[in-house]
Amino acid sequence: MTRLRRLILLAAVLIAVALLFLGANRVNAQPTWASYSDSGHNTSSDTFTEHNCTVYMYGEGFTKNANYKIIYWDENGDKRVAEVQKALTPVGMLSSQHTFGSPDVVGSWHCTVYSPDTYDPASYDAGDANIVADDTSYSGGYAFYAAESAVPEFSTGITAIAIPGLCFGIYYWMRKRHRRIAAPVAIC
């Protein structure tokens, strides 16, 4: 019976050590979080210059099946996009994307991951205790840079409405003007 007790005690010690080791790795391991120029997350990029381009954010090491809030901040610390995503797969994969458009601004941007997913800060603060991951790989502690060429001056929706409206207005004005010129003059 003594031998069986020793085996049980040895097994319990090994299990406890394994649990401590795995638990310590989970607590100390920081999730990765970086910006990419492609949806496959193969090309890491910190500068975006293409017109209407998309930044793809990706990371691993988040708690599987947990919801996180992802927020994109412009250079002034103003919130541009906020969304909730679920970390998937056994590695806790989290991804997001943002296509630059109006009213986005040129400059250095942050992209942070927050927990809990209901947390909604008003402005960017690097010292916020709810930040789980913050990509600071670009110079000056930012995630990426959006060049002037990447941010369109007018949004596609506004342009799609404004251009036909402007064309119709010019057509109507020219037609009205043409009627006045071509109208017969009454002679008394």
N, C-alpha and C positions, 0 to 999 in steps of 0.2 A: 504494500500500500504506500510506502514511503516513496518508492520510485514513481508511482503514478502521480503523487502530489508534486514531486519535483518537475515532472513533465508538464503538468498543468500550470505550475508557477512559472516555468520557463516560457511556456506559450503565452501566458498572460503578460509577462514582461515584454516579450517580443511584440505582441499586439499593441501594448501601450506605447512602446517606442515608435512603432510604425505610425500610429495615430498622431502622436506628437510631431513627428517629422512631417507627415503630410499636412497636418493642420498649420504648422509653422510656415510651410512653403506657401500655403494659400493666403495666409495673413500678410506675409512679407512681400509676396509677388505683386508687382505693380502691373496693371494692364498696359498693353502697348496701345498707342493711338497716333496715327500719322496721316498725312495728306498724300493723295495719289492723283495722277492725271488720267488714269484709266479705270474702268469699272472692274477689271480683273485684279486690281491692286498689285500690279506688277512693277509699275514705274513710279517710284516715289518722286514727288514734286512739291516744291515750296514756292514756285513762281508761276502765275497763270497769266498768259498774255493773249490767247486766242479770243476772238470775238464770241460772246455768248458761251464761253467754255464752262465746263463743270468740274468742280473739285469733288473728289471722292475721299471720304474719311473712312479709315478701317483700323480695327484693333482686335486683339485677343486678350484673354485672361480675365474677362468679366464673368460674373456669376451666371451660370447657365440658367436660362428661362426667366431671368430677372429683367424688369423694365428699367430703362435709363432714359433720362432727358438729355438730348443733344442740342446745344445752342451754338449758333454761329454769331460771332460778334465782329463788328467792323472796327476800324482803327480808333474810333472815338469811344469804344466801349458800348456802343448801342447795339441792342439785340436786332438781328436781321431775320433769323429763322430759328424756330424752336420746334422740335419733334420728339416723340417718344418712340423708342425702338426696343425690341426684345433681343437679348443676347442669346445666340443659338449655337448649336453643335456642342460637342463635349469640350471644345477649347474656349467656349464663351465668346464667340465671334460677334462683333458689333460693327455695323457699317451704316453710312449715311452719305448723301450727296446733295450738292447745291449748285444750281446753274445760275451764273451771274446775270442779273437783269436789273431793270429799274425797280426800286430806288437804291440799289446797292451803290456803294461808294468805293473809290480807288483807295488803296492803302494796304497796310498790314492787318490781317484778320486773326482772331482766335477762334478755336472750335473746342468747346469743353463738353465733358460728359458728367452729368450730375446724378446723384442718388439721394433721396428717392425721386421717382419720376414725376411726382407732384410738385417738387420744388421749382420755383419760378423766380429767379433773381431779376432785379430790374436793370442791373448793369454788371459788366465784367469786373471781377475782383480776384486776382491771382491767389489771394490768401483765403478764399472761401472754403470752409471746412466741408462743404457738400460736393466739392469737385472730386470725381473719381479719376478722371484722366484729362490732361490738358496738353495738346501738342504744342511744344515750344521749340521745335527744331529749326524754325526760320530765325534769322538774325533779330536780336532785340527781344527774344522771348515770345515771338509770335508763331502761329501755326503756318501761315502762308501769306503771300503777297498777291493782290489782285491789281494788275496794271490797268492803265486807262483804256487800253485796247480791249480788255476783257469785259469791261462794264459798258453796256450799250447806253447811249444817251436817252433813248426813248424805248419804252417797253414795246414788245411786239403787238400786244393787244391794243394799245393806244394808237400805234401806227396803223394797224389794220382798220381802225375806225376813222382816224383822222384823214388819211390819204383819200379814200373814196369820197368822204364828206367834202374835202377841199376841192376835189375835181368836180363834184356836182355843183358846188357853189360857183366856181368859175364858169362852168357850162351855163348855169342859170343866168348869171350876170351878163355873159356874152350874148346869149339869146335875147334877153330883155333889151340890151343895148342895140342889137341888130334890128329889132322891131321898131325902135324909135327912129333909127336912121332910115330904114326902108319904108316907113309909113308915108302914105300919100299926103300931100299938103293941100289943104282946101283953099281955093282961091275965091274970093268974094267979089 
